[in-house]
Amino acid sequence: MMETDKLRQADFVTSILLLIFGAWVLLEAFQMPMKGTYGGVKNAWYISPALLPLIIGVCIILLGIALLLLSIRTGGAGAFLKRAKKISLPRSESSQRFIAIVLAFICFVYLFIPRIDFFLSSWFFLSYMIIVFYYDDSAVLKKLTILFMAENLLIFLIFLTGFGRIINSGFKYSTDVAALMIILIFHLGAFLYGRSSEVLRKRYRIASLIAFAVPFVLAPIFRYKFLVPLPHEGGIIDLMSLIYFSLR
C-alpha cells in the first residue's frame, strides 16, 4: 500500500491533471452548437450534443478542485513541490499512477470514444480507473496497466490495419463484440490479481459494480431523457434503443 504522505502528493498531481483535462473537455464542448435550426426543426439547448461533455467537464473540474484542496490541506502539495526540486526524473509509485491516468484518458478520448460503443468505452475506462486505484497496490497497478495498454494496442491495430472495417462489413457490431471480449478479459485479470486477498476481492466487487452501473444508468438518461446523441452509438446503445422503443 502507498504511504499516506505519498498518496497525498499523488493527489496533488492528479488534481492538476484533472483540471487540465476538464478544461480541455469544456473547450471542446463550447465549440459545439448549443442551439439552432436543423432541417426546419428548432433544437433547444437541453438537447444539444454539447450538454453531455459540458456536464462531464464541469464534474471533472469540480473533482480536480476538491482533490487539489485536499492535497493542500494535508500538506501533499507542499511536499510534492519540495520533492520535485530534488528529483529530475521521478520513478516513484506516484509517478506511475500519474502516467497511468494520462494514458487511460488518451486511450479513452482518442481511441475508444470515436470508434467503440459509448457504453463499452465508458465501462472499460471506469473499470481500469476505479479498480486499479481502489486496489491501491503497486504490483497490481503495474500488471493491470500493462494488460490495459496491451488491450488498447490490440484495438488500435484492429482499426489501423482496416481489419475492423472488414469484420464490421459482415456484422455491424463486430468491433463492439471484440471490445466486449477485451473488457471481460481485463475484468478476469483484475479478479485473478486480487483473488489472494479478501480485501482486494471485496474491492473488486465494489469497483466492478460501480464501473458498470455508472454508464448503464447515465447513458440511457442522456440518450432517451435529454435526447443527447452519444459520441458513438454501437451495439449496446442500439440494443438499449430497441428495448426502450419497444416498451414505449
GUKEKOL-654531 format. One line per 8 residues: number of its first residue (from 1); their letters; for each residue x, y, z of C-alpha. Coordinates in steps of 0.25 Angstrom, whole numbers, plus 5000, padded with zeros to 4 digits. Layout:
NUM	a	X Y Z | ...
//
This chain:
1	mmetdklr	5000 5000 5000 | 5004 5014 4997 | 5009 5022 5010 | 4999 5034 5013 | 5009 5045 5010 | 5012 5039 4997 | 4997 5037 4994 | 4995 5052 4997
9	qadfvtsi	5006 5056 4988 | 5000 5047 4977 | 4986 5054 4979 | 4993 5068 4976 | 4998 5064 4963 | 4985 5056 4960 | 4977 5069 4963 | 4985 5077 4953
17	lllifgaw	4983 5066 4942 | 4968 5066 4945 | 4967 5081 4944 | 4975 5082 4931 | 4967 5070 4925 | 4954 5077 4930 | 4957 5090 4924 | 4960 5083 4910
25	vlleafqm	4947 5076 4911 | 4940 5089 4913 | 4948 5096 4902 | 4944 5085 4892 | 4929 5085 4897 | 4928 5100 4895 | 4931 5098 4880 | 4919 5090 4878
33	pmkgtygg	4906 5097 4875 | 4897 5099 4887 | 4884 5102 4879 | 4880 5105 4865 | 4870 5100 4854 | 4873 5087 4846 | 4865 5082 4835 | 4854 5092 4839
41	vknawyis	4853 5087 4853 | 4858 5097 4864 | 4866 5090 4875 | 4867 5095 4889 | 4880 5096 4897 | 4876 5084 4906 | 4877 5074 4894 | 4890 5080 4889
49	pallplii	4901 5070 4887 | 4910 5079 4895 | 4902 5077 4908 | 4908 5063 4912 | 4922 5067 4910 | 4919 5081 4917 | 4914 5073 4929 | 4925 5063 4929
57	gvciillg	4936 5075 4928 | 4930 5082 4940 | 4929 5070 4948 | 4944 5066 4945 | 4948 5081 4949 | 4940 5080 4962 | 4947 5067 4965 | 4960 5073 4962
65	iallllsi	4958 5085 4971 | 4953 5076 4982 | 4965 5067 4981 | 4974 5080 4980 | 4969 5086 4993 | 4970 5072 5000 | 4985 5071 4996 | 4988 5086 5000
73	rtggagaf	4981 5084 5013 | 4988 5071 5017 | 5002 5076 5012 | 5003 5068 5000 | 5004 5079 4990 | 5016 5086 4998 | 5023 5072 5000 | 5022 5069 4985
81	lkrakkis	5027 5083 4981 | 5039 5081 4991 | 5041 5067 4985 | 5041 5071 4971 | 5052 5081 4973 | 5061 5069 4977 | 5057 5059 4966 | 5059 5062 4952
89	lprsessq	5053 5049 4946 | 5043 5042 4956 | 5041 5027 4956 | 5033 5026 4969 | 5020 5019 4970 | 5013 5032 4970 | 5019 5036 4956 | 5014 5022 4951
97	rfiaivla	5000 5026 4956 | 5000 5039 4948 | 5005 5033 4935 | 4994 5022 4937 | 4984 5033 4938 | 4989 5041 4926 | 4990 5028 4917 | 4976 5024 4921
105	ficfvylf	4970 5037 4917 | 4977 5037 4904 | 4972 5023 4900 | 4958 5027 4905 | 4957 5040 4897 | 4965 5037 4884 | 4963 5022 4883 | 4951 5017 4889
113	ipridffl	4941 5028 4889 | 4941 5031 4874 | 4941 5016 4870 | 4934 5007 4880 | 4920 5008 4886 | 4919 5019 4897 | 4915 5009 4908 | 4926 5000 4905
121	sswfflsy	4936 5011 4904 | 4932 5017 4918 | 4931 5003 4924 | 4945 5000 4920 | 4951 5013 4925 | 4944 5013 4938 | 4947 4999 4940 | 4962 5002 4939
129	miivfyyd	4962 5015 4947 | 4953 5010 4958 | 4959 4996 4960 | 4974 5000 4959 | 4973 5011 4969 | 4964 5005 4978 | 4973 4993 4979 | 4984 5003 4983
137	dsavlkkl	4994 4992 4981 | 5007 4995 4973 | 5009 4982 4968 | 4995 4981 4963 | 4996 4995 4957 | 5007 4991 4948 | 5001 4978 4944 | 4987 4983 4941
145	tilfmaen	4993 4995 4934 | 5001 4986 4925 | 4989 4978 4922 | 4980 4990 4919 | 4991 4996 4910 | 4993 4983 4903 | 4978 4982 4900 | 4977 4997 4895
153	lliflifl	4989 4994 4886 | 4981 4982 4880 | 4969 4991 4878 | 4978 5001 4871 | 4983 4991 4862 | 4970 4985 4858 | 4966 4999 4853 | 4979 5003 4848
161	tgfgriin	4980 4991 4839 | 4966 4992 4834 | 4962 4979 4840 | 4951 4986 4848 | 4945 4991 4835 | 4945 4977 4829 | 4939 4970 4840 | 4928 4981 4842
169	sgfkystd	4925 4979 4828 | 4920 4965 4831 | 4914 4968 4844 | 4911 4983 4848 | 4915 4981 4863 | 4928 4972 4861 | 4937 4982 4867 | 4928 4985 4879
177	vaalmiil	4928 4970 4881 | 4943 4970 4881 | 4943 4981 4891 | 4933 4974 4900 | 4942 4962 4900 | 4954 4971 4903 | 4947 4977 4915 | 4943 4963 4920
185	ifhlgafl	4958 4959 4919 | 4962 4971 4927 | 4952 4968 4938 | 4957 4954 4938 | 4971 4959 4940 | 4967 4969 4951 | 4959 4958 4958 | 4971 4948 4957
193	ygrssevl	4981 4958 4962 | 4973 4961 4974 | 4968 4947 4978 | 4979 4944 4988 | 4974 4955 4997 | 4960 4956 5003 | 4961 4971 5004 | 4964 4972 4989
201	rkryrias	4953 4962 4985 | 4943 4971 4993 | 4949 4984 4986 | 4948 4977 4972 | 4933 4974 4974 | 4930 4988 4978 | 4939 4995 4968 | 4934 4986 4956
209	liafavpf	4919 4988 4960 | 4921 5004 4960 | 4929 5003 4947 | 4917 4996 4941 | 4906 5003 4948 | 4910 5018 4944 | 4909 5017 4929 | 4898 5007 4930
217	vlapifry	4890 5018 4937 | 4895 5030 4931 | 4895 5026 4916 | 4880 5024 4915 | 4877 5036 4923 | 4885 5045 4914 | 4881 5038 4901 | 4866 5036 4904
225	kflvplph	4862 5046 4914 | 4870 5058 4910 | 4871 5053 4895 | 4886 5056 4895 | 4893 5048 4883 | 4905 5040 4889 | 4919 5040 4883 | 4918 5026 4877
233	eggiidlm	4905 5018 4877 | 4909 5004 4875 | 4903 4990 4879 | 4899 4993 4893 | 4893 5007 4891 | 4885 5001 4879 | 4881 4990 4888 | 4876 5000 4898
241	sliyfslr	4869 5007 4887 | 4862 4994 4883 | 4857 4991 4897 | 4853 5006 4900 | 4845 5008 4888 | 4839 4994 4889 | 4834 4997 4903 | 4828 5011 4899
//
